Amino acid sequence: MSQTSNEEFEQLALPLLEPLYNFARWLSGNSDEAKDLVQETFAKALKGFGGFHQGTNFRAWIFRILHNTFLTSRTGLERQQAGPDDDNPIEEIASSHDTPELQLLRRADTELVQAAIASLPLLFQEVILLADIEEMKYREVAEALDIPIGTVMSRLARARRQIRRYIEASLSKKRIG
Protein backbone atom coordinates (compact mmCIF):
# COMPACT_ATOMS: atom_id res chain seq x y z
CA MET A 1 0.00 0.00 0.00
CA SER A 2 1.37 3.39 -0.96
CA GLN A 3 2.02 6.24 1.45
CA THR A 4 -0.80 8.19 -0.24
CA SER A 5 -3.23 5.32 0.37
CA ASN A 6 -2.17 5.11 4.02
CA GLU A 7 -2.69 8.85 4.47
CA GLU A 8 -6.06 8.72 2.73
CA PHE A 9 -7.12 5.80 4.93
CA GLU A 10 -6.07 7.70 8.06
CA GLN A 11 -8.02 10.80 6.99
CA LEU A 12 -11.15 8.73 6.51
CA ALA A 13 -10.78 6.30 9.42
CA LEU A 14 -9.40 8.29 12.35
CA PRO A 15 -12.47 10.55 12.76
CA LEU A 16 -14.53 7.35 13.11
CA LEU A 17 -12.41 5.87 15.91
CA GLU A 18 -14.69 7.03 18.74
CA PRO A 19 -18.01 6.11 17.05
CA LEU A 20 -16.60 2.69 16.12
CA TYR A 21 -15.44 2.14 19.70
CA ASN A 22 -18.83 3.20 21.07
CA PHE A 23 -20.64 0.80 18.75
CA ALA A 24 -18.21 -2.01 19.58
CA ARG A 25 -18.62 -1.28 23.31
CA TRP A 26 -22.38 -1.54 23.07
CA LEU A 27 -22.21 -4.72 21.03
CA SER A 28 -19.62 -6.52 23.12
CA GLY A 29 -20.48 -5.13 26.54
CA ASN A 30 -16.77 -5.04 27.37
CA SER A 31 -14.31 -2.16 26.89
CA ASP A 32 -11.27 -4.38 26.34
CA GLU A 33 -13.09 -6.45 23.74
CA ALA A 34 -14.35 -3.26 22.11
CA LYS A 35 -10.78 -1.99 21.79
CA ASP A 36 -9.74 -5.33 20.27
CA LEU A 37 -12.67 -5.21 17.84
CA VAL A 38 -11.81 -1.69 16.72
CA GLN A 39 -8.14 -2.59 16.33
CA GLU A 40 -9.02 -5.66 14.28
CA THR A 41 -11.48 -3.61 12.24
CA PHE A 42 -8.82 -1.02 11.44
CA ALA A 43 -6.36 -3.75 10.46
CA LYS A 44 -8.91 -5.44 8.17
CA ALA A 45 -10.03 -2.13 6.69
CA LEU A 46 -6.47 -1.01 6.02
CA LYS A 47 -5.66 -4.34 4.41
CA GLY A 48 -8.79 -4.18 2.25
CA PHE A 49 -8.61 -0.44 1.53
CA GLY A 50 -7.41 -1.11 -2.00
CA GLY A 51 -10.80 -2.71 -2.67
CA PHE A 52 -12.73 0.26 -1.28
CA HIS A 53 -14.43 2.16 -4.10
CA GLN A 54 -13.83 5.89 -3.87
CA GLY A 55 -17.07 7.84 -3.83
CA THR A 56 -18.92 5.17 -1.86
CA ASN A 57 -19.74 5.48 1.81
CA PHE A 58 -16.56 4.82 3.81
CA ARG A 59 -18.38 5.19 7.14
CA ALA A 60 -20.89 2.45 6.28
CA TRP A 61 -18.08 0.31 4.84
CA ILE A 62 -15.94 0.39 8.00
CA PHE A 63 -18.96 -0.06 10.30
CA ARG A 64 -19.86 -3.16 8.26
CA ILE A 65 -16.34 -4.50 8.81
CA LEU A 66 -16.71 -3.88 12.56
CA HIS A 67 -20.14 -5.53 12.61
CA ASN A 68 -18.91 -8.60 10.74
CA THR A 69 -15.81 -8.80 12.93
CA PHE A 70 -18.03 -8.73 16.01
CA LEU A 71 -20.39 -11.38 14.64
CA THR A 72 -17.51 -13.75 13.99
CA SER A 73 -15.90 -13.10 17.38
CA ARG A 74 -16.49 -15.44 20.32
CA THR A 75 -18.46 -12.76 22.17
CA GLY A 76 -20.55 -11.99 19.11
CA LEU A 77 -21.51 -15.62 18.70
CA GLU A 78 -22.32 -15.90 22.41
CA ARG A 79 -24.42 -12.70 22.38
CA GLN A 80 -26.43 -13.89 19.39
CA GLN A 81 -27.22 -17.15 21.19
CA ALA A 82 -27.70 -15.80 24.72
CA GLY A 83 -29.60 -12.55 24.07
CA PRO A 84 -29.00 -9.13 25.63
CA ASP A 85 -26.48 -8.37 28.34
CA ASP A 86 -27.52 -6.10 31.19
CA ASP A 87 -23.93 -5.22 32.07
CA ASN A 88 -23.52 -2.13 29.87
CA PRO A 89 -21.47 0.72 31.38
CA ILE A 90 -22.97 4.07 32.23
CA GLU A 91 -21.19 6.88 30.48
CA GLU A 92 -20.65 10.04 32.46
CA ILE A 93 -22.82 12.62 30.70
CA ALA A 94 -22.97 15.47 33.19
CA SER A 95 -20.86 18.56 32.76
CA SER A 96 -18.97 20.13 35.63
CA HIS A 97 -21.51 23.02 35.61
CA ASP A 98 -24.44 20.84 36.64
CA THR A 99 -25.73 20.62 40.15
CA PRO A 100 -25.47 17.20 41.85
CA GLU A 101 -29.25 16.86 41.60
CA LEU A 102 -29.25 17.51 37.84
CA GLN A 103 -26.37 15.08 37.38
CA LEU A 104 -28.33 12.41 39.25
CA LEU A 105 -31.47 13.00 37.15
CA ARG A 106 -29.51 12.83 33.90
CA ARG A 107 -27.71 9.68 35.01
CA ALA A 108 -31.03 8.04 35.97
CA ASP A 109 -32.50 8.92 32.56
CA THR A 110 -29.40 7.63 30.80
CA GLU A 111 -29.43 4.42 32.82
CA LEU A 112 -33.08 3.83 31.98
CA VAL A 113 -32.52 4.37 28.25
CA GLN A 114 -29.39 2.21 28.28
CA ALA A 115 -31.23 -0.54 30.14
CA ALA A 116 -34.05 -0.31 27.60
CA ILE A 117 -31.59 -0.62 24.69
CA ALA A 118 -29.76 -3.47 26.43
CA SER A 119 -33.07 -5.33 26.81
CA LEU A 120 -33.53 -5.43 23.03
CA PRO A 121 -32.49 -8.38 20.89
CA LEU A 122 -29.13 -7.77 19.19
CA LEU A 123 -30.78 -7.20 15.78
CA PHE A 124 -32.71 -4.26 17.20
CA GLN A 125 -29.80 -2.93 19.28
CA GLU A 126 -27.66 -2.64 16.15
CA VAL A 127 -30.13 -0.49 14.21
CA ILE A 128 -31.04 1.74 17.15
CA LEU A 129 -27.38 2.35 17.99
CA LEU A 130 -26.38 3.16 14.43
CA ALA A 131 -29.46 5.23 13.54
CA ASP A 132 -30.20 7.02 16.80
CA ILE A 133 -26.89 7.06 18.69
CA GLU A 134 -24.42 7.31 15.77
CA GLU A 135 -26.98 9.31 13.72
CA MET A 136 -26.45 7.33 10.52
CA LYS A 137 -28.95 7.66 7.71
CA TYR A 138 -31.12 4.61 7.01
CA ARG A 139 -29.14 3.87 3.84
CA GLU A 140 -25.87 3.94 5.83
CA VAL A 141 -27.30 1.57 8.44
CA ALA A 142 -28.48 -0.76 5.68
CA GLU A 143 -25.01 -0.74 4.12
CA ALA A 144 -23.25 -1.18 7.46
CA LEU A 145 -25.40 -4.15 8.47
CA ASP A 146 -25.82 -5.50 4.92
CA ILE A 147 -29.61 -5.57 5.15
CA PRO A 148 -32.35 -3.96 3.03
CA ILE A 149 -33.36 -0.40 3.93
CA GLY A 150 -36.94 -1.60 4.57
CA THR A 151 -35.59 -4.00 7.18
CA VAL A 152 -33.73 -1.12 8.84
CA MET A 153 -36.91 0.94 9.01
CA SER A 154 -38.95 -1.99 10.33
CA ARG A 155 -36.40 -2.96 12.99
CA LEU A 156 -35.97 0.66 14.02
CA ALA A 157 -39.71 1.15 14.46
CA ARG A 158 -39.99 -2.06 16.48
CA ALA A 159 -36.92 -1.18 18.58
CA ARG A 160 -38.24 2.28 19.38
CA ARG A 161 -41.64 0.84 20.30
CA GLN A 162 -40.00 -1.73 22.64
CA ILE A 163 -37.83 0.97 24.23
CA ARG A 164 -40.88 3.17 24.79
CA ARG A 165 -42.76 0.25 26.41
CA TYR A 166 -39.76 -0.61 28.60
CA ILE A 167 -39.44 2.98 29.83
CA GLU A 168 -43.20 3.33 30.41
CA ALA A 169 -43.26 0.06 32.37
CA SER A 170 -40.24 1.11 34.43
CA LEU A 171 -41.72 4.50 35.25
CA SER A 172 -45.05 2.90 36.10
CA LYS A 173 -43.33 0.51 38.52
CA LYS A 174 -41.56 3.43 40.21
CA ARG A 175 -44.83 5.29 40.69
CA ILE A 176 -46.55 2.21 42.16
CA GLY A 177 -43.57 1.12 44.29
N, C-alpha and C positions, 0 to 999 in steps of 0.2 A: 504494500500500500504506500502510495506516495505521501510526501510531507503535506502537500496540498489537501489530499483526501483526509489525512489525520486532522488537519486544522479545521476543515469543513465539518467533519464528524464532531469535533469538540464544540464548535459553534452551535451546532444543532442539539447536541446531547446534554451538555453541561447545564443549560437552563432547566432541563427536565429532571435533574437529579433529585431534587426535593419532592416533586409530585410522584415520581417513580417510587421513591422510598416510602412515601405516605401510603400509596396503593399497595405496595408489597407488605407494609406493616399491618395494614388492615387485613389483607388476605392471609398472611401467615400467623398473625397474632404474636409475633416474636421479633424484637428489634434486631437481634443478631442474625436471624434467618432472613429478615428483610434486607439487611446490608449485604448478605451473601447473594440473595436473589438479584439485587440491583447490580452488584459487581459482575455476576454471571451474565446478566442481561447486557451490560455494557460490553463485555468481552464478545458475546455472540453478535451483538449489533456491529461492533467494530469489524469483526471478522467478515460479516456479511454485508458491510456497507457498500462494497462494490456492486452488489445486486440491488441496492436501493435505487429506485427510479426518481431522479430529480424531478421536482414539480408535484410529486405525490406527498401525502401527509406523513411527514417524519414522526410526528408525535404519536399518531395512531400506530404507525409501524413499530416503534420501539415499545409502546405499551403492549402491543400484541406479543412481542418477544418476551416481555416480562410475564405476561399472563400465561403463555405457553410454558415458560420455564417454571413458573409456580405449579402449574398443573402436572408437570412431569416430576416435580420434586416429591420427596417422601411426605412432607407436610401437606402438600397440595392433594396428594392421593388420599391421605388420612382425612383431611377436611371434607373432601367430596363424599367420603363414605360415612363419616361420623356426624356431619352437620355443623351448625354454628358453634363457635367458641365464645364463651362469655368473659374471657380473660383479656379483653382489649384495653390498652392503656388509656388513661385520661390525659389529654394534652392540656397544658396550662394555657388558658385563653385570656386570662385577665391581665390588664395592663397595670403598671405600678400606680396609676392615678385612681384606680377604683377603690372604693371603700371595701372593707372585709365582707360586709353584707352583700354588696353587689357581686363580688368575686364568688361568694358562696352560691348565690342564685344562678350566676352564669355557669358555674361548675355543675350544679344540679341539673340544669337544662341540658348541658353538654352530655352529662352522664346518661340522662334519659334517652337522648337521641342516639348516642353511641350504643346503648343497650338495645334500643329498637333495631338499629342496623345490624348489630351482632346476632339478633334473634332470627334474621332472615336466612333463608337458604343461600348458599354461595352464589348461585346463578343470579339472584336478586341483589345481593351485596355488590357484586361486580358492577352492574349497571348503575346502581344508585351512587356508588363511589365515583365512578368515572363521569357520570352526567351531572350530579349535583355537588359533589365535593371538588372534583377536578375541573368542573365546568366545561366538559367536552361537549361538542355538538353530537346529535344523535348519529350522524354519519361517521364521526370519529370513533364513537363507542362501538358501532357496528364493525368498523374496520379493526379496531383494537381487539375485539372479542371474536372476530370472524363469524358474525351472525348477521342475519338480515336486519335491516333498519326497522321493519315492522315488529320483529322479535324484541328489539331494544325498547321500542315504545310500549309494547305490551308488558314486558317485564318491569319497566320503570313505573308504569301505572299500578301494577300489582304490588310492587315494592313500596311505593308511596302509600298506598291504601293500607298495607300491613303495618307500616310504621305509624300511620295515623291511629289505627286501632290499638296498637301496642301502647302508645302514649296516652290515648284516652282511657284505656283500661288501667294503666298505672296511676293516672291522676284520680280516677274514680276510686281506686283502692285507698289512696292517701286520704281522700275526703271522708271515706267511710271509717277507716282505721284511725 
